[in-house]
Amino acid sequence: MRLLIKKIFAACRIPTLFLVVLFSALAPSILLAQTLAGPFTPLVGIPGIDPDAEFNEYINALYLLSISLGALLAVVKIIIAGVKWMLTDLISGKEDAKKDIQGALTGLLIIISAVLILTVINPKLVDFELNFGSISDTSSGGGGNSGTGTISASGCVVPLGQSDCMSNVIWSTTGVTTPTITHNGESFSTAISGNISRNISPGIRHNFVILNGTAQIATVSRQASCAPGSTWNGSICRSGGGGNSGTGTISATGCLVQIGLSGCQGSVTWNTNGVTTPTIRHNTAIISTAPSGNGFTAPMGGTITFNNFVIFSGNTPVASTTVISGCVTGSSWNGSVCSDVGNIGTGSIRASDCVVPIGERNCQSNLTWNTTGVTTPHIRHNFRLISTNASSNGFPWDISPGAPQFNSFSISTGSNLNSSIIIASGYAQAICAPGSTFIDGVCRGSGGGGNTGTGTISATNCVIPLGQSNCVSNVTWTTTGVTAPTIRHNN
């Protein structure tokens, strides 16, 4: 019996080793063949996987199946070794059986530990998301060249209390007949090249892709981050807490660069209260460490640029504001200075101020504008395109009291933000209703107009199981003197 069992093990080891080596040697060829041959169609299915599933789903299922088979084989070996230990009376036979059981238990422990460690570090380490689009050729015409291209996108920092920031997306293509530029699957341009700003948030990865028809030419991925001292709560970047870091207010005025010049002088005014180590930053540069300033000059550039001014207490942002700078009407940025472009039309734009009710994030501003002789008018709110109409008498648009405190509206020409020419601009301001202040993206009652009550709230952390998308957090809260409580999750 002992001799028979040894023969069975010897017969099993060689085919198993052969299959492992064969798979390791052929895996690169299989993957390369997949990328060149087009859509993946498995010859042998895997239980629980749709035959039309993507290649990464097939590989992920194969990985899970391999782990399961490894654990199953370990259990089978333990059973066989147990039978071997019971059927032999020889001490050496029992010792061999014990070694087989120990080896199987060690292998099973390694399998479980590997999966557990990778899952604890990052669940995505055991979730394959392969993408071979950069070398695949799925364009029509059969085997032809679908063109080439490059695309880049800048990262950005979301100010305290805001939900997104602007990423500058630049792309160019060669030999691409039907280009489509997408942002997380949404098409936003069909130009062969361009430079466009897009809003991105810290919550997800933002994928920008160049497509020629259905063939992927190039891709880049970016993610926004919250300003130092703040964290993403699912909807806005809010202060990370850790004690009172003081309060402050800050405001700034933008400027327009004259023809032939490369920059202009804006100004910033601020005050702090209880901030022990104030630092005033213009974008990322420190411009002052004084607790207050009035009309402090701030150089600004000729390209249409966000100028972010933030008061920091240590690493914690206390207050912020944003203004823009750009070339004067009738000129555009040529790479070094603002140059004259001649007659491009005229226009005017106005936006009304508004008051945000307590408990709300924004209010509605009323826009009116007119243009004369402008062939391609672009109406923007803080660089975001909101209309291409030549005129409007009563266009509603939501604005917020947060950064930028002064909401900028402009009429410009051309879809390329950096080379467009500003024809007219205006500003509107949203303010919180009396008795409230703008905190963590919402106008909250400050107690100035009567007691609004008190409350506490807590939520437990939880761990998402392997293969699942969420878990359950236990939320507990109490209120005292709150007449109309509303409990929110994110927004």
C-alpha positions in Angstrom: 0.0 0.0 0.0 2.8 2.3 0.9 4.5 1.7 -2.4 1.2 2.4 -4.3 0.8 5.7 -2.6 4.3 6.8 -3.4 3.8 5.9 -7.0 0.6 8.0 -7.1 2.5 11.0 -5.7 5.4 10.6 -8.1 3.0 10.4 -11.0 1.2 13.6 -9.9 4.3 15.7 -9.3 5.7 15.6 -12.8 2.5 16.7 -14.7 1.9 19.4 -12.1 5.4 20.8 -12.5 5.1 20.6 -16.3 1.8 22.5 -16.3 3.2 25.3 -14.0 6.4 25.7 -16.2 4.3 25.6 -19.4 1.9 28.3 -18.2 4.7 30.5 -17.0 6.5 30.2 -20.4 3.4 30.7 -22.5 1.8 33.5 -20.5 3.6 36.4 -22.2 2.8 34.9 -25.6 -0.8 34.5 -24.6 -1.0 38.1 -23.5 0.8 39.4 -26.6 -1.4 37.4 -28.8 -4.5 38.8 -27.0 -3.3 42.4 -27.6 -2.7 41.9 -31.3 -5.6 39.6 -32.2 -8.4 41.9 -31.0 -11.3 41.1 -28.7 -10.7 38.3 -26.2 -12.7 35.1 -26.6 -11.7 32.3 -24.2 -11.6 28.8 -25.6 -12.4 27.3 -22.2 -14.8 29.1 -19.9 -14.5 29.6 -16.2 -17.5 29.0 -13.9 -19.3 32.2 -13.0 -17.7 34.2 -15.9 -19.6 35.4 -18.9 -17.9 34.2 -22.1 -18.1 37.8 -23.4 -16.3 39.2 -20.4 -13.3 41.5 -20.7 -9.8 39.9 -20.6 -9.0 41.4 -17.2 -12.2 39.7 -15.7 -11.0 36.4 -17.2 -7.5 36.8 -15.7 -9.0 37.8 -12.3 -11.3 34.7 -12.3 -8.3 32.6 -13.3 -6.4 34.0 -10.3 -9.3 33.2 -7.9 -9.7 29.7 -9.4 -5.9 29.1 -8.9 -6.1 30.1 -5.3 -9.1 27.8 -4.7 -7.5 24.9 -6.5 -4.3 25.4 -4.5 -6.3 25.3 -1.2 -8.3 22.3 -2.4 -5.1 20.3 -3.4 -3.6 21.1 0.0 -6.8 19.6 1.7 -6.7 16.6 -0.6 -3.0 16.0 0.3 -3.8 16.2 4.0 -6.6 13.6 3.6 -4.3 11.2 1.6 -1.5 11.6 4.1 -4.0 10.9 6.9 -5.1 7.7 5.2 -1.4 6.8 4.7 -0.7 7.4 8.4 -3.6 5.1 9.5 -2.9 2.3 7.1 0.9 1.8 7.8 2.4 0.3 10.9 5.9 1.3 10.0 7.4 4.2 12.0 9.1 5.6 8.9 5.8 5.5 7.0 4.1 7.4 9.8 6.9 10.0 9.7 6.5 10.4 6.0 2.8 10.9 6.4 3.4 13.6 9.1 5.9 15.4 6.8 3.3 15.4 4.0 0.6 16.8 6.4 3.1 19.5 7.7 4.0 20.4 4.1 0.3 20.6 3.0 -0.5 22.8 6.1 2.5 25.0 5.4 1.4 25.5 1.7 -2.2 26.2 2.8 -1.0 28.8 5.3 1.2 30.5 2.6 -1.8 30.7 0.3 -4.1 32.2 2.9 -1.4 34.6 4.2 -0.5 35.9 0.7 -4.2 36.7 0.0 -4.8 38.2 3.4 -1.6 40.4 3.4 -2.3 41.7 -0.1 -6.0 42.4 0.8 -5.0 44.3 4.0 -2.4 46.4 2.1 -4.7 47.3 -0.8 -7.7 45.2 -2.1 -6.8 46.3 -5.6 -3.6 44.3 -5.5 -5.7 41.1 -5.9 -8.0 42.7 -8.5 -6.4 42.7 -11.9 -7.3 45.6 -14.1 -5.3 45.0 -17.2 -5.4 47.5 -20.1 -3.8 46.7 -23.4 -5.4 49.5 -25.4 -2.1 51.3 -26.0 -0.9 48.5 -28.3 -4.1 47.0 -29.6 -5.4 47.7 -33.1 -9.2 47.6 -33.3 -9.6 50.3 -36.0 -11.6 49.6 -39.1 -9.8 48.7 -42.3 -8.0 45.7 -40.9 -4.5 45.8 -39.5 -3.9 49.4 -40.5 -2.3 52.2 -38.5 -4.8 54.0 -36.4 -2.5 57.0 -35.8 -0.5 58.2 -32.8 -1.0 60.8 -30.1 0.1 62.1 -26.8 -2.0 63.4 -23.9 -1.1 64.9 -20.5 -3.1 66.3 -17.6 -1.9 68.3 -14.7 -2.7 67.5 -11.1 -4.3 70.2 -8.9 -5.1 71.0 -5.2 -8.7 71.5 -4.1 -9.1 74.5 -1.7 -10.6 74.0 1.7 -14.4 73.8 1.4 -14.4 73.1 -2.3 -15.3 70.0 -4.3 -13.0 70.2 -7.3 -10.1 72.0 -9.0 -9.0 72.6 -12.6 -6.7 70.2 -14.5 -5.0 71.4 -17.7 -5.4 68.7 -20.4 -3.1 69.0 -23.4 -3.1 66.6 -26.4 -1.9 66.2 -30.0 -2.5 63.6 -32.6 -0.9 62.5 -35.9 -2.8 60.4 -38.5 -5.9 60.2 -36.4 -8.9 60.5 -38.7 -11.7 60.7 -36.2 -10.3 61.8 -32.8 -12.4 61.8 -29.7 -11.1 63.0 -26.4 -12.9 61.6 -23.3 -12.9 62.2 -19.6 -14.0 59.1 -17.7 -15.9 58.0 -20.7 -17.5 61.4 -21.4 -16.5 63.0 -24.8 -15.5 66.6 -24.4 -13.6 67.3 -27.7 -13.1 66.1 -31.3 -10.2 68.4 -32.1 -6.9 66.8 -33.4 -5.0 68.9 -30.7 -6.0 71.2 -27.9 -5.5 72.6 -24.4 -8.6 72.5 -22.2 -9.2 72.8 -18.5 -11.4 70.2 -16.8 -12.8 70.0 -13.3 -11.4 67.0 -11.3 -12.1 65.9 -7.7 -10.1 63.9 -5.1 -12.8 61.2 -4.9 -11.8 59.2 -8.0 -9.2 58.7 -10.7 -9.8 60.8 -13.7 -8.9 59.1 -17.0 -8.3 61.1 -20.1 -8.2 59.1 -23.4 -7.6 59.8 -27.1 -9.7 57.6 -29.3 -9.6 57.1 -33.1 -13.1 55.7 -33.7 -13.1 52.9 -31.1 -9.3 52.4 -31.0 -7.5 53.8 -28.0 -4.5 55.9 -29.0 -3.2 57.3 -25.7 -4.3 57.7 -22.1 -3.3 59.5 -18.9 -4.8 59.3 -15.4 -4.8 62.0 -12.7 -6.3 62.6 -9.3 -6.9 65.8 -7.4 -5.8 66.2 -3.8 -7.1 68.3 -0.9 -5.2 71.3 0.4 -2.7 70.6 3.3 -4.6 70.2 6.5 -7.9 69.1 4.9 -9.3 65.8 3.9 -11.9 64.5 1.4 -15.2 63.6 3.0 -16.9 62.4 -0.1 -18.2 65.7 -1.3 -15.8 68.5 -0.3 -12.3 69.0 1.2 -12.9 69.8 4.8 -10.6 70.7 7.7 -8.8 67.8 9.2 -9.5 69.0 12.7 -7.1 68.6 15.6 -8.0 71.7 17.7 -8.7 75.3 17.0 -6.2 76.7 14.6 -7.7 80.3 14.6 -9.8 82.2 12.1 -9.2 84.6 9.3 -10.5 86.3 6.3 -8.8 87.0 3.0 -9.8 88.8 -0.3 -7.9 89.5 -3.5 -8.4 91.4 -6.7 -7.2 90.1 -10.1 -5.7 92.2 -12.8 -5.4 92.4 -16.6 -2.0 92.4 -18.4 -1.6 95.3 -20.9 -0.5 94.7 -24.5 3.3 94.1 -24.7 3.7 93.1 -21.1 4.0 89.7 -19.4 2.4 90.4 -16.1 0.4 92.7 -13.8 0.0 93.5 -10.1 -2.9 92.2 -8.2 -3.5 92.8 -4.5 -4.5 90.8 -1.5 -5.9 91.8 1.9 -6.2 89.5 5.0 -6.7 89.4 8.7 -6.2 86.6 11.2 -7.4 86.0 14.8 -5.7 83.4 17.0 -3.5 82.1 14.3 -0.1 81.7 16.0 2.0 80.9 12.9 0.2 82.4 9.8 1.5 81.8 6.3 0.0 83.5 3.3 0.4 81.6 0.0 -0.1 82.6 -3.6 -0.7 79.3 -5.3 2.2 77.4 -3.8 4.6 80.3 -3.1 4.8 81.9 0.4 4.2 85.7 0.0 4.0 86.7 3.7 4.0 85.5 7.3 2.4 88.6 8.8 -0.9 88.2 10.7 -2.6 90.9 8.5 -2.0 92.8 5.3 -3.8 95.5 3.4 -3.4 95.8 -0.4 -0.3 93.5 -0.5 0.9 93.4 -4.2 0.9 90.0 -5.9 2.4 89.6 -9.4 0.1 87.7 -11.8 0.7 86.3 -15.3 -0.8 87.0 -18.7 -2.2 83.5 -19.4 -5.7 83.0 -18.1 -4.7 81.7 -14.6 -6.3 80.9 -11.3 -4.6 82.8 -8.5 -5.3 81.0 -5.2 -4.6 82.8 -2.0 -4.7 80.8 1.3 -4.1 81.6 4.9 -2.4 78.7 6.7 -2.0 78.1 10.4 0.9 75.7 10.3 -0.3 73.2 7.8 -4.0 73.8 8.3 -5.8 76.2 5.8 -7.9 78.8 7.6 -9.3 80.8 4.8 -8.9 81.1 1.0 -10.0 83.0 -2.1 -9.3 82.8 -5.8 -9.2 85.4 -8.5 -8.1 85.3 -12.2 -5.6 87.2 -14.3 -5.3 87.5 -18.1 -4.6 89.6 -21.1 -6.5 92.9 -21.6 -9.4 93.0 -24.0 -8.2 92.9 -27.6 -5.0 90.9 -26.9 -4.0 87.3 -26.4 -1.0 85.5 -24.8 1.6 84.6 -27.4 3.8 82.6 -25.0 5.7 85.5 -23.5 3.6 88.7 -23.7 0.1 89.8 -24.4 -0.1 90.8 -28.1 -2.6 92.9 -30.0 -5.1 90.8 -32.1 -7.1 93.7 -33.7 -10.9 93.9 -33.8 -12.5 90.7 -32.5 -15.9 92.2 -31.5 -17.3 93.7 -28.4 -19.6 92.6 -25.5 -20.7 93.1 -22.0 -21.7 90.7 -19.2 -23.3 91.2 -15.8 -24.1 88.8 -12.9 -26.2 89.5 -9.8 -25.1 88.8 -6.2 -27.3 86.5 -4.1 -27.8 85.2 -0.6 -27.4 81.5 0.4 -30.0 80.3 2.9 -28.9 78.5 6.1 -28.1 74.9 5.4 -27.6 75.3 1.7 -24.4 75.3 -0.4 -25.2 77.9 -3.1 -27.7 80.4 -4.5 -28.7 81.4 -8.0 -27.1 84.4 -9.8 -28.8 85.9 -12.8 -26.6 86.5 -15.9 -27.2 88.8 -18.7 -24.8 89.4 -21.7 -24.6 90.7 -25.2 -22.0 90.4 -28.0 -21.4 92.3 -31.3 -19.2 90.9 -34.0 -18.0 87.9 -31.9 -17.9 84.9 -34.2 -17.3 82.2 -31.5 -18.5 83.6 -28.1 -17.7 81.4 -25.0 -19.4 82.3 -21.7 -17.4 81.0 -18.8 -17.8 80.8 -15.0 -14.4 80.6 -13.3 -13.1 79.1 -16.6 -15.9 76.6 -16.9 -17.8 76.9 -20.2 -21.5 77.4 -19.5 -22.8 78.8 -22.8 -22.0 79.6 -26.4 -25.0 81.8 -27.1 -24.3 85.3 -28.5 -26.6 86.9 -25.9 -28.9 86.1 -23.0 -31.3 88.1 -20.8 -31.7 86.1 -17.6 -29.5 83.0 -17.5 -29.6 81.4 -14.1 -26.4 79.9 -12.6 -25.5 78.6 -9.2 -22.7 80.3 -7.3 -21.1 79.5 -3.9 -19.7 81.6 -1.0 -16.5 79.5 -0.9 -13.3 80.0 -2.9 -13.4 81.8 -5.2 -15.4 84.2 -3.0 -15.9 86.4 -6.1 -17.3 84.3 -8.9 -15.9 85.4 -12.2 -17.9 85.4 -15.4 -16.3 86.2 -18.8 -17.0 86.4 -22.6 -14.1 85.1 -24.6 -13.3 83.8 -28.1 -12.1 80.3 -29.0 -12.4 77.0 -27.1 -8.7 76.9 -26.2 -8.6 78.4 -22.7 -5.0 79.6 -22.8 -5.1 81.2 -26.3 -8.7 82.6 -26.0 -9.2 86.4 -25.8 -11.3 87.9 -23.1 -13.8 90.4 -24.5 -15.7 91.3 -21.3 -15.9 90.1 -17.7 -17.9 90.6 -14.5 -18.1 89.4 -11.0 -20.8 88.2 -8.6 -20.6 87.3 -4.9 -22.6 84.8 -2.9 -22.9 85.5 0.8 -24.4 83.4 3.6 -27.7 84.5 5.2 -27.5 86.7 8.3 -26.7 84.6 11.4 -24.8 81.9 9.4 -21.2 81.4 8.2 -19.8 79.2 5.4 -18.3 76.1 7.0 -17.2 72.9 5.2 -19.1 73.9 2.1 -22.4 74.8 3.8 -23.9 78.0 5.2 -24.3 77.0 8.9 -26.1 78.8 11.7 -23.4 80.6 13.8 -25.6 81.4 16.8 -25.5 85.1 15.9 -29.3 85.1 15.2 -30.4 83.0 18.2 -29.4 79.5 19.6 -29.6 76.8 16.9 -29.1 73.9 19.3 -26.3 71.5 19.9 -25.5 67.9 18.8 -23.0 65.1 18.6 -22.5 62.5 15.9 -20.2 59.6 15.4 -19.7 56.9 12.8 -17.7 53.6 13.0 -15.1 52.5 10.4 -15.6 49.2 8.6 -13.6 46.8 6.4 -14.9 46.0 2.9 -14.6 42.2 2.3 -12.7 40.8 -0.7 -14.9 41.1 -3.9 -17.4 43.5 -2.3 -18.0 47.2 -2.9 -19.1 48.5 0.5 -19.5 47.7 4.2 -21.8 48.9 7.0 -20.9 51.9 9.3 -22.9 52.4 12.5 -23.9 56.1 12.8 -25.0 57.4 16.2 -26.1 61.0 17.0 -28.0 63.1 19.6 -29.4 66.6 19.4 -30.5 69.2 22.0 -32.6 72.2 21.1 -32.5 71.5 17.4 -36.0 72.2 16.1 -35.6 70.8 12.6 -32.7 68.3 12.5 -31.5 66.8 9.2 -28.8 64.1 9.2 -26.8 64.0 6.0 -24.4 61.4 4.5 -21.9 63.3 2.3 -24.4 65.7 0.7 
